[in-house]
Every structure is written in structure tokens, then in C-alpha cells.
Amino acid sequence: MQLNKHITLKHLLIKEEQCIGIQFNSDKIIESLIRQLPSPKWSKQYNMVYISNSKSNLNLIFKTFRGVAWVNCNYFFNDRAITKTNIVTDVKWFRERSDIPNYRKCPEVYLQKLELKKYSNSTIKSYVHSFEAFINHYKDIELLNLDENDIRKYLQKLIQEKRSNSYINLAINAIKFYYEMVLGMPNRFYSIERPRKEFKLPKVLSKEEVFSIIENTNNLKHRCIVSLLYSSGLRRSELLNLKIKDIDSKRMVIRVEQAKGNKDRYTVLNKSVLDDLRNYFKVYNPKTYLFEGNIPGNKFSASSVFKIVVNSAEKAGINERVGPHMLRHSFATHLLENGVDIRYIQLLLGHNSTKTTEIYTHVATNNFMAIKDLLS
């Protein structure tokens, strides 16, 4: 039987009490059934009826409306699974920070949930810094007393400070994580507006510029780092996590383990880079990771990789600031310009969909070359 009546359940927090919000179109039958629920009240702020959030009340809602109206729970339940990854999540640094006078630290339950959800360390740092910026803006107000309007005012402040869309979206995600994941209220802030997604084209270097950067590295180790970032399309984190065993010289591939999205993949290994790596191995003799810091067996630092690329680009006379990820963008674009199928490029980059990879069709110039010069 098809039901043409429906109600929608939503999480509400009213006077520090978790409540079940019931949203529906005006209907005498639904209104009559709602009156039978325990102590239903009307919220002017949220424009819906609510009752206390308990397992018995939730079961009673399903029982009351069974066969009468469809109960939409898309906003109420959260079926996202804990991330499956072998990456070690480290929140120790946040727990052991020195106390700063008049500074509100991230609640322990927030750190614990990030740890249990096995978020990456970079995501944890971003979320904690963003959430702490928010709670210190309202340091004299209890978190449970903050509502959608308070969040909107905070986001408005970020906009007035001319923060980027990505910064604002990160702030929204960090705030939502506390109320929706930590407090167990999925889609709590369903009505918070997000800034429009920006469409920015990736910045790409020419092959000549890439070769010039490689030639202007300081030593063999730096040369191998820059060459691998470009010729294999690696992210900086992927490069730093490479182990000696990941270089397969027989098949001329590199195994990238537990990359972004917790996915393993293979990417190409260039012959000239392999020759450099063999010489590098004889000189530096790494123990575990392909690129190690001053302490044998410890990974090379991300900031050092960034400095290597920046300094080499400056020595090469490239005016704009060049980062490690620009080499990855250049890798994908140059493959596309050489006629490599976009599906193969997708696999090499580790993208879930070709839609992500299609951004490089906007910067590849091979199709532009075929356009007739209108002034000739």
C-alpha cells in the first residue's frame, strides 16, 4: 500500500535536552496522532513539533504512524561506517598541549570520537583547529546552548574576514562533527547554508619548466624527490609514506599503499628515475622509508619536501610559487596532452571517478592547438 502522508524526524536540542523533531504538512489525521504522543510541544524556532528523545519515544512514533504515514528518517539516522584504515591516528599532541590562559580547548570527547572514527592525522588537525576557533569565539557560552543562529553569525564573521570557501566549509564540517557525531545527532544542522563551491583550474607547469626544476635541485636526494612527484603523479603524503619495498623495478611500477580514501594503487616508475634511485640508495642507504630524515627509519618531513620544490623552482627562474601538488597536476595534464586515455590517468592518480580527473581537460592544450587561428 502506498502512503501519501509522511512525517520527517529531525534532531533538535532544546534547553540542553535532545529532542525528536517531527516535521509534517498540515493534516488533521497526523495532528491527531501527534497529540497521542507523550508531551508534544511546538518549537517556534524550528517550526515543528518535538518530543523528548528516547528509544521508547522513537519506537512509539513508528508504532503510532505505521500504516498511516511514511516516517522519513534520512535526517535522523547515520549509517556512515568507521573508516577502515591501517593508518595510525595520533591525537596525543592535542591532549598534551600546555594550557593557555583563557583558551578553550577541544573537548576530550571530540578527540576520542575522531580517534575512534580513525580520521587521518591531517583531518584531525584541521578539525581540532577549526572547532577550537569556533568555541573560543563563544568561550562564555556552553556548547549545548549554541544554535543555528550562533553558527550563522560565526560563519558571517568568517565571510567578513574574507576567509576562503574551503576554510568556511571546513569550519562547518568541524562544528557539525561535534553536534552530529560526538553528541549522536545526525544532520543536526541540516539548514546551515554552505558557500557555493568554487571552480578553480589547477595550475600546471610546462615540461620544460619541470625539467628545469629537476635540474636545479641541490643534490641527488632532492632530484629523486622532485622527479618522483612529477613522473609518478604522487601526492606529497604518498611520497613520504613510500617504503623501499614499494619500488618494483621488474614491473616498473610503484605501489602506493593506503593513499587518500584508504585505497591502494599502482603508478608508473620512470626508467631514468629508477637509475637515479639506484644511485641514491647507494649513497643514502635508507632503512625503511624510501626517503628518511636525519634519524634512520624515520620519514622525511612534509615541510622539507615543500621547501625542496619551492627552492628548486626559484632557482629555475619560475616566477610563480610552485608546490608539490603542482607537479602532480602537471603529470596528469601532460599525460592527457600525449593522448593517454583519461581512464588510465584516473587509475594512476587514484581518483574514484573520471569526473574528478576531467578537470585536466580544461587545462590540456592539445585540443586548443587544433583550433584555427582566426587572425591568420
Order of alpha helices (4+ residues) and beta strands (2+ residues): beta-beta-alpha-beta-beta-alpha-beta-alpha-alpha-alpha-alpha-alpha-alpha-alpha-alpha-beta-beta-beta-alpha-alpha-alpha-alpha-alpha-alpha
